[in-house]
Amino acid sequence: MAFRVLVSDPLAKDAVDEMKGAGLSVDVKTEMSPEELAATIPEYDAIVVRSATKVRREIIDAASNLKLIVRAGVGLDNIDVEYAKSKGIEVRNTPGASTNSVAELALGHILSLARHIARGTVSLKAGRWEKKGLKGVEIAGKTLGIVGIGRIGRALAEKANGLGMEVIAFDKFVSESPLPGIVTMVGFDELLKRSDFISLHIPFDPKEGAAIGKAQFERMKDNVRIVNCARGGVIDEDALAEALASGKVAGAALDVFATEPPDVNSPLFSQENLSLTPHIGASTVEAQDRVGAEAAQIVIEFAKTA
């Protein structure tokens, strides 16, 4: 019997066709409720998900034939990874496929914050001409502090360096610079004190909580600008709202949120110096093609030995 694959979130058509061409039986069933997924998943040997599908304990318990979960993307926070492994189910992701797209979005947010692009768009559409109130800054010559110097952090560092920024970084797992001459590794406190812009590229650890909270904001220089294209929760959103309101933080750009979709009635959303995107770091044509191709190859290679 053919190896059966369930694709429960949108995936590039070429990736689906590639798996079918390799002799796998592939069904695409998106936007299922948890109840529908639990009823459907017993038929399948593998499931490919993006961020929408949550593969929690109850789904894993229902998956009587499941051998492989592939997250077509980087973060695994929508999958109970350790529980799946305890049931003999392998969990894989595609960490490199969206690197450039996320780094480009972070850079775009840095430029938007520096020149008030989002705020200027909103105010003009509202009929206001706020030219005098939108004086920005150049990013050339400014210090960019990158928290987490993995694939995405390194890609952003190279791009920022090319635009004349001084790049410093902190990573609790890395002591020596992966990009000598481009990135200088520093302690976390030094990064907070020196950076004009801070960009986060770390996972969220529920055990540790937010990496940036009230205490960290207090150690930053005045008029710092902050970007989070990593994971919701790594910044304390209430503390960020206070720092924006006080003027300590000149601007913040978020692509990810502690709860998605976020509560638009949050105090954070009342701040004008805030730029937002709806978790679109990997949402480019190129990234989705690479993500799909990598996910398909993982499934195909796994099926050969299953």
BAFI-3210 file (N, C-alpha, C; in Angstrom, 3 decimals, decimal comma, padded with zeros to 6 digits):
// residues 306
n [1|2|3|4|5|6|7|8|9|10|11|12|13|14|15|16|17|18|19|20|21|22|23|24|25|26|27|28|29|30|31|32|33|34|35|36|37|38|39|40|41|42|43|44|45|46|47|48|49|50|51|52|53|54|55|56|57|58|59|60|61|62|63|64|65|66|67|68|69|70|71|72|73|74|75|76|77|78|79|80|81|82|83|84|85|86|87|88|89|90|91|92|93|94|95|96|97|98|99|100|101|102|103|104|105|106|107|108|109|110|111|112|113|114|115|116|117|118|119|120|121|122|123|124|125|126|127|128|129|130|131|132|133|134|135|136|137|138|139|140|141|142|143|144|145|146|147|148|149|150|151|152|153|154|155|156|157|158|159|160|161|162|163|164|165|166|167|168|169|170|171|172|173|174|175|176|177|178|179|180|181|182|183|184|185|186|187|188|189|190|191|192|193|194|195|196|197|198|199|200|201|202|203|204|205|206|207|208|209|210|211|212|213|214|215|216|217|218|219|220|221|222|223|224|225|226|227|228|229|230|231|232|233|234|235|236|237|238|239|240|241|242|243|244|245|246|247|248|249|250|251|252|253|254|255|256|257|258|259|260|261|262|263|264|265|266|267|268|269|270|271|272|273|274|275|276|277|278|279|280|281|282|283|284|285|286|287|288|289|290|291|292|293|294|295|296|297|298|299|300|301|302|303|304|305|306]
n.u [000,839|000,492|002,510|000,968|000,153|-000,796|-001,523|-002,026|-002,046|-001,721|000,440|003,090|002,146|003,881|005,399|003,558|002,944|005,441|005,744|003,631|004,526|006,609|005,405|003,865|000,845|-001,067|-002,991|-004,598|-005,889|-007,080|-007,616|-009,002|-010,918|-009,840|-011,219|-012,026|-009,510|-008,518|-010,246|-009,551|-006,792|-005,936|-005,682|-003,254|000,293|002,089|002,221|002,082|002,587|001,971|001,966|-000,606|-002,018|-002,357|-000,559|-001,211|-001,278|-003,733|-004,252|-002,015|-002,393|-004,600|-003,544|-002,978|-001,435|000,620|003,873|005,584|005,998|006,064|007,122|006,584|008,491|010,070|009,702|008,628|006,601|003,912|003,626|003,583|006,398|008,148|006,331|005,361|007,703|008,000|006,102|007,176|007,190|008,659|009,862|010,260|011,676|012,019|014,474|016,228|014,998|013,417|015,052|016,287|014,057|012,841|014,903|015,038|012,528|012,843|014,866|013,426|011,559|013,276|014,099|011,597|010,941|012,997|012,372|009,694|007,749|005,428|003,797|003,591|002,137|-000,350|-001,200|-001,365|-003,383|-005,424|-005,843|-004,019|-001,204|001,731|004,389|006,356|006,370|007,473|010,224|013,020|015,686|018,970|020,105|022,694|025,790|024,637|024,176|023,369|021,896|021,815|019,925|020,495|022,221|021,836|020,927|019,128|019,738|022,419|022,115|020,688|022,603|024,638|023,303|022,651|025,181|026,116|024,716|025,916|025,709|026,852|027,345|026,474|026,223|024,401|024,370|023,386|024,411|026,589|029,900|032,077|032,446|030,442|030,749|033,355|034,669|032,328|030,340|030,386|030,671|029,002|028,198|024,886|023,881|025,602|024,875|022,240|022,712|024,230|022,967|021,310|019,317|017,487|017,193|015,376|016,049|015,387|014,129|011,012|011,013|009,000|009,604|011,510|010,388|009,721|012,379|012,918|011,927|010,520|012,800|014,887|014,260|014,755|017,513|018,287|019,438|018,140|015,509|015,768|015,132|013,070|012,802|010,851|010,815|010,764|009,578|006,407|006,039|008,710|009,191|007,940|004,823|003,212|005,100|006,499|004,568|004,417|007,026|007,062|005,054|006,203|008,295|010,802|011,398|011,729|010,439|008,756|008,633|006,653|006,263|005,298|003,353|002,295|-000,197|-001,920|-004,389|-003,542|-004,888|-006,611|-007,404|-005,503|-003,239|-000,889|-001,531|-002,458|-000,391|001,289|003,825|004,362|004,897|003,423|003,089|001,335|002,588|004,293|006,822|007,974|006,489|006,875|007,037|009,351|010,404|008,319|008,299|010,823|010,496|008,390|009,594|011,709|010,325|008,885|010,982|011,959|009,801|009,636|012,173|012,014|009,860|010,957|012,328|010,502]
n.v [-001,204|002,246|004,838|007,071|010,490|013,384|016,655|019,379|022,108|024,990|024,274|024,530|023,815|022,438|021,008|019,200|017,800|016,694|014,839|013,114|012,244|010,681|008,417|008,464|008,583|011,338|013,647|016,747|018,629|021,300|023,798|022,358|021,606|020,992|018,711|017,542|016,998|015,133|013,025|012,406|011,871|009,193|007,620|008,161|008,081|010,122|013,645|016,914|020,116|023,662|026,637|026,892|024,480|022,654|020,303|018,635|016,778|015,323|014,996|013,580|011,252|010,256|009,570|006,841|005,512|007,186|008,215|010,258|013,749|016,707|019,926|022,478|024,847|026,841|027,187|025,102|025,306|024,776|022,125|019,273|018,294|016,601|014,803|013,594|012,309|010,527|008,732|007,451|008,865|010,660|014,006|016,672|019,667|022,611|024,375|026,102|027,105|029,460|031,474|033,781|035,293|035,982|037,445|039,585|040,754|041,618|043,515|045,268|046,192|047,539|049,679|050,836|051,692|053,517|055,545|056,122|054,863|053,192|054,653|057,052|056,232|055,466|057,910|059,637|058,379|058,909|061,504|063,320|065,535|065,002|065,942|067,421|066,100|063,639|063,201|061,326|058,906|058,086|054,821|054,088|053,955|053,513|051,377|048,044|045,677|042,266|039,707|036,509|034,683|032,903|031,236|033,171|035,500|035,829|036,241|038,658|040,280|040,424|041,810|044,226|045,167|045,674|047,960|049,826|049,655|049,167|046,056|044,223|041,334|039,018|035,765|033,072|030,609|030,897|031,989|032,874|034,983|034,257|035,532|037,007|040,304|041,352|040,881|041,548|039,825|040,242|040,737|040,282|042,482|044,521|044,668|045,612|048,163|049,469|049,404|050,931|049,981|047,004|043,639|040,703|037,237|034,629|031,590|031,166|030,424|028,913|028,295|030,124|032,542|035,933|037,371|040,016|042,419|044,645|045,274|044,941|046,873|049,164|049,189|049,814|052,187|055,531|056,171|053,871|051,427|048,644|045,359|042,518|039,625|037,030|035,054|035,178|036,360|036,530|039,139|041,079|042,180|044,042|045,472|046,531|048,217|050,149|051,171|052,270|054,210|055,896|056,947|055,942|053,826|054,425|053,360|050,406|047,277|044,613|041,282|039,056|037,671|037,312|036,146|034,945|035,529|038,860|040,746|043,501|045,472|045,783|047,700|048,093|048,433|050,972|052,655|054,985|054,793|052,259|049,498|047,011|043,602|040,676|038,063|037,244|036,525|034,351|034,460|034,632|034,216|032,887|031,782|030,060|028,251|027,057|026,051|024,222|022,435|021,411|020,225|018,274|016,628|015,645|014,036|012,203|010,910|009,789|008,030|006,057|004,422|003,642]
n.w [000,000|-000,770|000,671|002,780|002,776|004,481|003,757|005,562|005,667|003,471|000,754|-001,596|-004,942|-006,640|-004,836|-003,759|-006,100|-006,597|-004,527|-005,147|-007,625|-006,816|-006,077|-003,800|-001,858|-001,727|000,047|000,115|002,561|003,877|006,481|008,432|011,338|014,757|015,602|013,200|012,127|013,983|013,466|010,893|010,683|011,437|009,157|007,927|007,159|007,314|008,056|006,771|007,835|008,243|009,993|010,903|011,506|014,467|016,092|018,576|021,717|021,741|019,049|018,242|019,744|018,428|016,037|014,805|012,888|012,288|011,378|010,770|011,168|009,449|009,620|007,575|007,513|010,069|013,015|015,716|017,506|017,270|017,471|019,550|020,254|021,846|022,919|020,612|019,749|021,830|021,181|019,095|016,742|014,178|013,991|011,838|010,333|008,175|008,252|006,802|004,537|004,530|005,330|004,036|003,290|005,762|006,920|005,124|005,585|008,233|007,837|006,204|008,067|009,798|008,173|007,757|010,351|010,762|008,969|009,286|007,647|007,759|009,551|008,172|005,926|007,060|008,218|006,016|004,528|006,224|005,764|006,785|006,818|007,825|007,736|009,202|011,607|011,195|011,163|010,439|010,901|009,666|008,785|008,262|009,844|012,287|015,183|015,072|017,032|017,220|018,454|018,819|016,671|014,525|011,449|010,282|011,707|010,937|008,174|008,176|009,396|007,444|005,414|006,703|007,339|004,778|004,261|005,771|008,554|011,922|013,307|016,102|018,218|020,295|021,550|023,381|022,914|021,327|021,146|019,647|016,808|013,993|011,668|011,116|011,101|010,268|012,218|015,659|018,615|021,689|025,201|026,615|028,122|027,252|024,576|024,830|025,886|023,925|021,407|018,636|017,085|017,608|016,799|017,015|016,944|017,954|019,487|021,305|024,662|026,834|029,491|030,257|029,599|028,470|026,624|026,438|028,581|031,064|032,664|030,852|028,911|030,397|030,495|027,968|025,466|025,121|022,762|021,232|018,685|017,905|016,569|015,935|014,383|015,009|017,211|018,784|022,120|022,899|023,409|026,026|025,690|027,061|028,530|026,401|025,279|027,312|027,168|024,626|024,892|026,782|025,403|025,599|023,903|020,560|018,396|017,286|015,601|014,698|013,685|014,733|017,456|020,894|021,153|018,421|015,954|017,190|019,998|019,121|020,791|022,633|024,694|023,359|020,664|020,465|020,144|018,137|017,067|016,023|013,960|011,961|010,865|009,709|010,729|008,494|007,755|006,308|004,060|001,077|-002,470|-003,303|-000,908|-000,153|-002,244|-001,824|000,787|000,386|-001,444|000,091|002,213|000,811|-000,111|002,318|003,147|001,025|001,127|003,665|003,342|001,763|003,456|005,276]
ca.u [000,000|001,284|002,737|-000,088|000,585|-001,818|-001,046|-003,149|-001,938|-001,331|001,803|003,305|001,619|005,003|005,819|002,564|003,132|006,687|005,479|002,805|005,382|007,482|004,585|003,160|-000,568|-001,084|-004,273|-004,520|-007,122|-006,714|-008,625|-009,775|-011,003|-009,133|-012,038|-011,919|-008,157|-008,417|-010,993|-008,945|-005,372|-005,562|-005,434|-002,040|001,626|002,825|001,457|002,872|001,860|002,633|001,785|-002,021|-002,399|-001,752|-000,443|-001,109|-001,345|-004,954|-004,107|-001,000|-003,016|-005,527|-002,790|-002,547|-000,462|001,540|005,298|006,384|005,395|006,979|006,736|007,105|008,878|011,121|009,246|007,908|005,764|002,558|003,709|004,100|007,514|008,634|005,283|005,373|008,880|007,756|005,219|007,908|006,929|009,757|009,443|011,271|011,287|012,802|015,003|016,971|014,283|012,841|016,032|016,469|012,805|012,653|015,929|014,637|011,420|013,419|015,531|012,364|011,007|014,279|013,989|010,291|011,033|013,916|011,802|008,261|007,003|004,087|003,034|003,298|001,071|-001,609|-001,611|-001,775|-004,689|-006,400|-005,962|-003,108|000,108|002,544|005,780|007,250|006,399|008,012|011,664|013,589|017,137|019,652|020,598|024,142|026,498|023,950|024,523|022,308|022,130|021,052|019,814|020,355|022,995|021,687|020,848|018,453|020,540|023,601|021,683|020,381|023,867|025,321|022,557|022,798|026,563|026,213|024,081|026,707|025,450|027,749|026,543|026,901|025,264|024,474|023,744|023,846|025,063|027,695|030,839|032,926|031,663|030,359|031,055|034,412|034,737|030,962|029,612|031,142|029,886|029,050|027,266|023,517|023,753|026,291|024,038|021,108|023,188|024,882|022,238|020,310|018,256|017,621|016,371|015,377|015,992|015,499|012,848|010,395|011,098|007,995|010,200|012,275|009,540|010,185|013,788|012,906|010,848|010,709|014,188|015,742|013,983|015,391|018,954|018,531|019,617|016,924|015,169|016,075|014,069|013,087|012,133|010,679|010,313|011,140|008,439|005,649|006,387|010,089|009,081|006,774|004,081|002,771|006,278|006,797|003,588|004,834|008,259|006,683|004,278|007,089|009,291|012,066|011,537|011,250|009,576|008,846|008,014|006,360|005,635|004,797|002,654|002,101|-001,425|-002,172|-004,228|-003,474|-006,039|-006,410|-007,715|-004,332|-002,600|000,185|-002,035|-002,787|000,842|001,482|005,172|004,356|004,730|002,946|002,758|000,660|003,378|004,524|008,260|008,287|005,459|007,286|006,951|010,598|010,517|007,333|008,783|011,920|009,918|007,660|010,528|012,452|009,385|008,607|012,139|012,001|008,779|010,006|013,304|011,529|008,983|011,789|012,797|009,406]
ca.v [000,000|003,456|005,679|008,081|011,791|014,414|018,033|020,023|023,556|025,245|023,933|024,776|022,737|021,646|020,088|018,127|017,006|015,943|013,674|012,183|011,676|009,681|007,247|008,596|008,965|012,633|014,360|018,108|018,955|022,440|024,476|021,414|021,852|019,936|017,500|016,937|016,460|013,922|011,960|012,125|011,533|007,783|006,987|008,651|007,752|011,372|014,877|018,117|021,265|024,969|027,124|026,899|023,205|022,366|018,859|018,479|015,404|014,615|014,634|012,523|010,021|009,754|009,232|005,467|005,038|008,278|007,954|011,452|015,079|017,671|021,339|023,217|026,120|026,739|026,996|023,866|025,574|024,261|020,658|018,727|017,526|015,534|013,779|012,842|011,435|009,449|007,779|006,901|009,671|011,589|015,377|017,379|020,986|023,079|025,602|027,012|027,507|030,798|032,358|035,067|036,056|036,551|038,477|040,751|041,422|042,330|044,707|046,178|046,826|048,498|050,867|051,447|052,401|054,646|056,616|056,258|054,514|052,713|055,750|058,006|055,670|055,547|059,304|060,189|057,815|059,552|062,894|064,189|065,803|065,106|066,005|067,907|065,172|062,335|063,266|060,021|058,775|057,197|053,612|054,039|054,433|053,111|050,058|047,042|044,553|041,083|038,711|035,222|034,814|031,705|031,470|034,429|036,570|036,035|036,830|040,061|040,964|040,697|042,850|045,485|045,591|046,225|049,279|050,727|049,545|048,396|044,937|043,460|040,246|038,158|034,448|032,322|029,376|031,226|032,931|033,441|035,523|033,428|036,414|037,940|041,490|041,852|040,796|041,478|039,217|040,986|040,268|040,757|043,828|045,459|044,847|046,477|049,530|050,079|049,286|051,885|049,088|045,636|042,684|039,421|036,039|033,531|030,925|031,476|029,346|029,179|028,160|031,339|033,711|036,961|037,767|041,474|042,899|045,978|045,457|045,085|048,180|050,193|049,200|050,253|053,618|056,236|056,218|052,616|050,878|047,197|044,535|041,101|038,735|035,697|034,350|035,907|036,008|036,868|040,481|041,321|043,192|045,098|046,296|047,263|049,299|051,196|051,781|053,098|055,354|056,800|057,493|055,223|053,149|055,347|052,644|048,952|046,590|043,236|040,372|037,929|038,133|036,285|035,472|035,263|036,975|039,596|041,540|044,868|046,382|045,841|049,019|048,149|048,859|052,393|053,425|055,368|054,437|050,802|048,977|045,645|042,688|039,510|036,827|036,975|036,423|033,362|034,537|035,091|033,154|032,120|030,989|028,989|027,224|026,332|025,322|023,078|021,484|020,755|019,357|017,128|015,740|014,963|012,987|011,190|010,125|009,010|006,966|004,998|003,519|003,352]
ca.w [000,000|-000,892|001,844|002,734|003,297|004,627|003,762|006,234|005,464|002,084|000,360|-003,017|-005,782|-007,144|-003,773|-003,729|-007,321|-006,461|-003,676|-005,920|-008,662|-006,195|-005,768|-002,528|-001,912|-001,046|000,122|000,638|003,273|004,708|007,306|009,224|012,772|015,500|015,619|011,861|011,980|014,801|012,801|009,594|010,717|011,579|007,850|007,285|007,656|007,507|007,912|006,505|008,368|008,335|011,361|011,288|012,111|015,769|016,309|020,021|022,244|021,349|017,637|018,199|020,256|017,407|014,818|015,080|011,894|011,958|011,566|010,470|011,108|008,835|009,709|006,423|008,099|011,086|014,393|016,041|018,667|017,044|017,544|020,803|019,686|022,718|023,036|019,348|019,753|022,791|020,495|017,962|015,546|013,873|013,708|011,043|009,830|007,020|008,852|005,936|003,326|004,599|005,976|003,368|003,319|007,095|007,098|004,332|006,264|009,378|007,299|005,779|009,266|010,281|007,318|008,012|011,615|010,635|008,160|009,578|006,435|008,110|010,136|007,097|005,101|007,799|008,407|004,722|004,192|007,107|005,359|007,529|006,198|009,034|007,305|010,256|012,735|010,794|010,917|010,727|011,085|008,731|009,441|008,083|011,014|013,517|015,705|015,085|017,926|016,830|019,521|018,134|015,441|013,702|010,009|009,954|012,273|010,093|006,903|008,436|009,678|006,175|004,698|007,442|007,158|003,430|004,262|006,597|009,986|012,770|013,792|017,264|018,430|021,472|021,412|024,548|022,472|020,419|021,745|018,603|015,703|012,786|010,535|011,529|010,260|010,070|013,486|016,911|019,678|022,951|026,212|026,425|028,670|026,372|023,390|025,182|026,134|022,753|020,135|018,159|016,613|018,107|016,062|017,724|016,101|018,909|019,763|022,590|025,638|027,878|030,816|030,559|029,382|027,535|026,692|026,582|029,442|031,641|033,106|029,670|028,318|031,216|030,234|026,592|025,266|024,738|021,333|020,553|017,840|018,122|015,559|016,273|013,331|015,473|017,778|019,779|023,488|023,260|023,969|026,874|024,938|027,965|028,806|025,168|025,176|028,242|026,684|023,484|025,385|027,520|024,492|025,754|022,605|019,518|017,469|017,305|014,465|015,080|012,722|015,529|018,649|021,911|020,717|017,020|015,773|018,453|020,439|018,640|021,887|023,507|024,782|022,369|019,365|020,485|019,942|016,737|016,620|015,931|012,604|012,136|009,778|010,294|010,689|007,074|007,511|005,267|003,018|-000,245|-003,483|-003,310|000,313|-000,150|-003,172|-001,172|001,917|-000,151|-002,035|001,159|002,925|-000,055|-000,103|003,613|003,144|000,017|001,634|004,808|002,847|001,175|004,505|006,222]
c.u [000,869|001,373|001,788|000,333|-000,609|-001,139|-002,186|-003,094|-001,469|000,156|001,921|002,863|002,744|005,468|004,854|002,745|004,398|006,486|004,627|003,628|006,323|006,698|003,848|001,708|-000,736|-002,480|-004,033|-005,875|-006,801|-007,923|-009,540|-009,821|-010,202|-009,907|-011,969|-010,551|-008,001|-009,134|-010,321|-007,566|-005,045|-005,216|-004,015|-000,756|002,432|001,875|002,434|002,038|002,668|002,449|000,336|-002,431|-001,633|-001,750|-000,147|-001,324|-002,573|-004,906|-003,114|-001,582|-003,962|-004,805|-002,170|-001,508|000,650|002,980|006,147|005,511|006,436|006,390|007,394|007,369|009,876|010,568|008,428|006,941|004,317|002,509|004,219|005,212|007,913|007,597|005,223|006,534|008,687|006,859|005,883|007,692|008,078|009,188|010,578|010,756|012,201|013,459|015,670|016,175|013,781|013,797|016,096|015,212|012,578|013,661|015,575|013,474|011,936|014,109|014,505|011,751|011,991|014,187|012,670|010,311|011,903|013,263|010,277|007,378|005,580|003,231|002,671|002,173|-000,283|-002,101|-002,048|-003,139|-005,799|-006,537|-005,049|-001,774|001,085|004,039|006,727|007,381|007,045|009,485|012,292|015,071|017,690|020,098|022,110|024,824|025,850|024,368|023,282|022,706|021,229|021,090|019,501|021,040|023,030|021,583|020,268|019,240|021,765|023,230|021,361|021,663|024,590|024,629|022,742|024,203|026,763|025,604|024,759|026,429|026,585|026,911|027,215|025,839|025,500|023,753|024,275|024,528|026,302|028,595|031,725|032,080|031,637|030,678|032,102|034,521|033,388|030,226|030,598|030,240|030,100|028,116|025,899|023,347|024,430|025,482|022,882|021,548|023,682|023,997|021,293|019,077|018,539|016,674|016,513|015,211|016,255|014,142|012,291|010,457|010,115|008,566|010,939|011,433|010,176|011,660|013,928|011,686|011,200|012,158|015,127|015,515|014,702|016,889|019,298|018,779|018,289|016,763|015,613|014,875|014,210|012,267|012,026|010,009|010,610|009,923|007,734|006,022|007,802|010,198|007,817|005,987|003,562|003,926|006,666|005,840|003,972|006,074|008,010|005,967|005,169|008,106|010,656|012,408|010,917|010,317|009,791|008,121|007,860|005,732|004,975|004,272|002,443|000,852|-001,695|-003,514|-004,228|-004,760|-005,802|-006,782|-006,581|-003,772|-001,481|-000,299|-002,455|-001,570|001,060|002,833|005,364|004,060|004,425|002,796|002,224|001,407|003,647|006,001|008,632|007,342|005,944|007,171|008,172|010,720|009,545|007,694|009,882|011,402|009,206|008,579|011,287|011,557|009,090|009,762|012,267|011,025|009,174|011,130|012,880|010,713|009,772|012,218|011,711|008,873]
c.v [001,247|004,200|006,870|009,363|012,737|015,777|018,877|021,547|023,796|024,986|024,133|023,559|021,843|020,631|018,911|017,206|016,151|014,694|012,643|011,485|010,607|008,452|007,312|008,974|010,226|013,252|015,732|018,453|020,073|022,976|023,496|021,868|020,769|018,618|016,774|016,314|015,158|012,745|011,506|011,490|010,046|007,092|007,226|008,234|009,015|012,546|016,025|019,310|022,534|025,431|027,028|025,618|022,978|020,852|018,641|017,020|014,643|014,187|013,487|011,201|009,407|009,214|007,843|004,935|006,043|007,936|009,218|012,703|016,020|019,063|022,057|024,656|025,857|026,349|025,739|024,059|025,133|022,732|020,257|017,735|016,352|014,420|012,935|011,853|010,265|008,366|007,169|007,643|010,660|012,960|016,098|018,763|021,386|024,404|026,577|027,656|028,950|031,843|033,736|035,921|036,714|037,664|039,744|041,497|042,211|043,605|045,733|046,910|047,843|049,797|051,600|052,249|053,646|055,827|056,738|055,895|054,065|053,852|056,792|057,532|055,828|056,985|059,951|059,666|058,420|061,045|063,859|064,311|066,080|065,189|066,407|066,914|063,831|062,419|061,942|060,060|057,917|055,948|053,467|054,657|054,072|051,688|049,173|045,920|043,394|040,078|037,371|035,275|033,483|032,088|032,853|035,613|036,876|036,686|038,311|040,850|041,338|041,819|044,213|046,044|046,237|047,610|050,233|050,675|048,796|047,301|044,274|042,396|039,562|036,866|033,586|031,004|029,631|032,262|033,602|033,872|034,561|034,223|037,436|039,114|042,101|041,931|040,715|040,908|039,995|040,313|040,883|042,181|044,863|045,719|045,800|047,932|050,225|050,215|050,457|051,146|047,709|044,744|041,315|038,253|034,807|032,854|031,400|030,249|029,647|029,102|029,430|032,598|034,699|037,269|039,269|041,886|044,261|046,236|045,671|046,427|049,295|050,286|049,658|051,759|054,254|056,236|054,984|052,196|049,357|046,477|043,102|040,362|037,287|034,913|035,260|035,437|036,367|038,316|040,543|042,473|044,328|046,044|047,112|048,432|050,464|051,924|052,668|054,364|056,377|057,490|056,850|054,486|054,044|054,669|051,149|048,382|045,122|042,474|039,210|038,436|036,979|035,468|035,895|034,692|037,701|040,343|042,995|045,897|046,475|047,255|049,196|048,762|050,320|053,273|053,719|054,897|052,924|050,383|047,483|044,900|041,394|038,187|036,371|036,812|035,488|033,447|035,263|033,914|032,252|031,226|029,819|027,876|026,384|025,489|024,062|022,015|020,712|019,803|018,101|016,127|014,974|013,795|011,852|010,279|009,263|007,809|005,794|003,973|003,107|001,918]
c.w [000,000|000,438|001,756|003,459|003,339|004,664|004,325|006,218|004,028|001,839|-001,140|-003,839|-006,301|-006,108|-003,676|-004,929|-007,230|-005,603|-004,410|-006,991|-008,127|-005,751|-004,447|-002,766|-001,071|-001,114|000,735|001,246|004,266|005,489|008,042|010,677|013,487|015,523|014,276|011,648|012,760|014,148|011,511|009,693|010,890|010,260|007,341|007,994|007,983|007,366|007,695|006,939|008,178|009,787|011,838|012,006|013,408|015,983|017,789|020,426|021,746|019,885|017,506|018,695|019,234|016,178|014,940|014,104|011,615|012,317|011,435|010,488|010,516|008,980|008,546|006,868|009,201|012,449|014,576|017,204|018,469|017,077|018,923|020,457|020,569|022,874|021,764|019,323|020,715|022,213|019,260|016,656|015,341|013,522|012,997|010,661|008,677|007,400|007,895|004,824|003,347|005,162|005,333|003,437|004,675|007,343|006,323|004,988|007,466|008,921|006,835|006,961|009,852|009,488|007,560|009,307|011,499|009,932|008,279|008,377|006,764|008,649|009,079|006,192|005,779|007,901|007,101|004,302|005,044|006,811|006,095|006,794|007,337|008,741|008,439|011,405|012,427|010,406|011,348|010,998|009,956|009,483|009,286|009,300|012,329|013,914|015,747|016,018|017,558|017,972|018,873|016,786|014,683|012,235|009,670|010,493|011,429|008,759|007,075|008,666|008,389|005,417|005,380|007,304|005,791|003,309|005,248|008,080|010,678|013,411|014,989|017,524|019,760|021,161|022,548|024,180|021,612|021,089|020,703|017,416|014,516|011,525|010,961|010,549|009,974|011,398|014,648|017,990|020,977|023,959|026,003|026,935|027,784|025,107|023,685|025,300|024,867|021,528|019,876|017,649|017,210|017,316|016,708|016,762|016,962|019,072|021,094|023,477|026,761|029,290|031,234|030,408|028,421|027,737|026,906|027,394|030,014|032,030|031,932|028,986|029,087|030,939|028,816|026,538|024,860|023,219|020,550|019,720|017,817|017,063|016,072|015,131|013,712|015,936|018,765|021,166|023,868|023,734|024,820|026,254|025,817|028,282|027,578|024,997|026,086|027,730|025,468|023,948|026,081|026,614|024,638|024,460|021,541|018,536|017,586|016,102|014,832|013,925|013,452|016,865|019,614|021,630|019,289|016,580|017,114|018,757|020,043|019,702|022,904|023,546|023,758|021,061|019,327|020,243|018,453|016,193|016,574|014,494|012,702|010,823|010,401|010,100|009,253|006,740|006,378|004,077|001,775|-001,204|-003,408|-002,081|000,303|-001,125|-002,517|-000,010|001,429|-000,698|-000,956|001,942|002,114|-000,047|001,207|003,628|002,198|000,537|002,815|004,326|002,270|002,214|005,473|006,029]
res [m|a|f|r|v|l|v|s|d|p|l|a|k|d|a|v|d|e|m|k|g|a|g|l|s|v|d|v|k|t|e|m|s|p|e|e|l|a|a|t|i|p|e|y|d|a|i|v|v|r|s|a|t|k|v|r|r|e|i|i|d|a|a|s|n|l|k|l|i|v|r|a|g|v|g|l|d|n|i|d|v|e|y|a|k|s|k|g|i|e|v|r|n|t|p|g|a|s|t|n|s|v|a|e|l|a|l|g|h|i|l|s|l|a|r|h|i|a|r|g|t|v|s|l|k|a|g|r|w|e|k|k|g|l|k|g|v|e|i|a|g|k|t|l|g|i|v|g|i|g|r|i|g|r|a|l|a|e|k|a|n|g|l|g|m|e|v|i|a|f|d|k|f|v|s|e|s|p|l|p|g|i|v|t|m|v|g|f|d|e|l|l|k|r|s|d|f|i|s|l|h|i|p|f|d|p|k|e|g|a|a|i|g|k|a|q|f|e|r|m|k|d|n|v|r|i|v|n|c|a|r|g|g|v|i|d|e|d|a|l|a|e|a|l|a|s|g|k|v|a|g|a|a|l|d|v|f|a|t|e|p|p|d|v|n|s|p|l|f|s|q|e|n|l|s|l|t|p|h|i|g|a|s|t|v|e|a|q|d|r|v|g|a|e|a|a|q|i|v|i|e|f|a|k|t|a]
***
